[in-house]
């Protein structure tokens, strides 16, 4: 099948030098020997999808993980080559690579630019050295700033940084200082995430056992409000619950998720949403490699689900029917400051949101979590903070 | 018969192996010796078809008394191994899952074994007593009239005597239990661990225990001391024959119920039933009477041949419930399941009293009376495990009375029935009991405080002898039904005893305690309390709700009130932040699952005005 709509492409790199104690992503330390076979398998999968989907147009690419910058730059180059061969990469496509401040060298950065990467996302997390140690990061604040400047000097214009708040031991002054330093650096895009303790992580265990204090939810709320206030001093638009961008610098790749538009994920544990199916790949890198090694490309032109199942690395498939697609569009779209465009929704689903969600929307308005304007539905300030309370109401 | 009397008594194990084996050797030795030794072939009694060859002087009845956890059942198992009744290593006498799990014995049973001593075969009956306080007392008091039960006390390692009955002077114990004429054997820790000691111990039982004092020639007199329900055969009665003999086909009657039965089967208990033609005086075993309802089998009852004269054995005890609780199905749709489960389980345990009950919030249910908290816990566990029932256990209510100005009276159980117009009420009354406590004087102070705390009024305080005190207190029933007896036992380390009888009603200033959430009254959480207890009860309820009501979009004000007067209050702060930080490709499926679950959770909540009340929060207040 040929996809009429351009899709976003996500590439998963499951390697890290060390694993951070709060992380529950599908990534592993100490499996470096798998890198070569992994890259080969990745290229295989990309080629397979290219042929199955008949060379669709790709408007954003995102290298995530794990630590993509931990891979040798040659491998990134090879992968980009495979992508441009298999897919129709748009000329002004946004191509992002996630990076760890400890990995930057001038050579690497030059190589990235050369093979088509035009955006970097740097995982800084904090400008406080003590907190960085608590988080188990392998860089300090000075390294982070240095890395940022290196990237800017090398020629990257579109750089994003990640920050975290709601951390154990973090007080509001430390957060304020981090915000100040971030504003001074003035990157085009900033993501700020509240720490979530995920089950099975060392950090969750420490908090459970009492050797680490439980993060204070009210303090986290205050930190979020502070971030909102401080960011107004820069030229940032708070365009999504956890993301701020200067004009023209919103993350195009992530907007795909929030607009509930189609995307393909390649690599172990990667998630995709094509046609009416949301599916994910097998998580284990070893198994991923093994399965890709045994593949032979098959016929196209089958219904979406059957076609997807023919890719051996696909693990879980979920079929999204229209009501669910609608509910998810509402939930994801409300995260954006542009909200849910009424016209766009009507075009996609045939009727405006009020047709399907009259009661829910009324209740949310009454609770002052949402407001309806002429052109769009948007969350109020309070609605942003209590997003889950809003979103869960869209399920029937 | 394998055992040749001319060979005499088997040599002690040391002579066989040249050393005294230690504990870890025991099971190995048991295996070896039982297989090779000619004197204890397995299944000795299984081949015996009659117990006629055991006259009273060749019978001994004994019991092992020990605190919960002291390895009494293990000892019993070792004895059964030694005498060839069971295979080594099996634990047989505790057979309910709850018993194995909690390491306690719930049902008392006997096991018969044959011991060879100096060329003679003796029939030894081990009576297994439950370890927890209430039942053991009753068990022992039961046997007292037979006067032939030898008690075997177990002491623990460091002689720090945890035995609930032991004190520094055993005689004191015996006087408390009226067992002055009974023989005692003390088992020390070292003895317990070596195998030869088991044989020696059995020898001591022979020497120290009295042989039963009854006679085969007298008219039949049988003591019933336990029963259980068998699905196929009906009630199995565990009995001790005092006089005469009982056999298949005999017509017998119960002294206390007056009902008559035909004996269908008679036999010995050796981890399973071993039928024999007759049981003779002094012997212990079981009878099957074709009884279909275990409420007919009263512990302590006397059976005799229908038509003949008999003096009933003393010691008939009607079990008096000490702890009450409301038992409700989690969901009214499960009421029939729970009702069936209760019927079946009470067949097996006739010491549970059952009354119908109902509640505004929970619908139809029961109020059950138990002998103690442990009894209740075990009962609940059995209901849940054996019948797959899901149960809500609530603090029980007592029936209150209201006397109106116009003279009419009304009894009510439910807070919903509390009279609205208080001006029509002349007075309220609550049920009281007359409690009798007997305690050693060193625990007197604590027990006096307890009674004081529970709004007791002292009626009598008398020293029975130098160290024992008798107390009589009138106590409100509502203060007794929850855990009074267990408190008495725990404050006195098990030495004090408590009994009670109904004592009518007395005036009491009762109030209705309401619970409100953001100004709205929650009917299901209302309760009726004594005015003096209103504040502490209100505070406790508010505290529990505060801990269990989740933070919501608005602040939740929890209030306990009497009429319009607020007497306690707590607040749950409004929720400020509840949003998933990250929402990218890989997060979406998981996030949707989470939100869906939250939505489902919301459906299960009860909406009280603008407050969402979860089932757990609700249960935290009404559950025991």
Interface residues (C-beta under 8 A of the other chain):
Chain A: X10 X25 X26 X193 X194 X196 X217 X218 X220 X221 X224 X241 X242 X254 X257 X258 X263 X265 X269 X270 X271 X272 X273 X278 X280 X318 X328 X331 X332 X335 X367 X384 X385 X386 X387 X388 X389 X391 X392 X393 X395
Chain B: X553 X573 X575 X576 X577 X578 X579 X580 X581 X582 X583 X584 X585 X586 X588 X589 X592 X594 X595 X596 X598 X599 X602
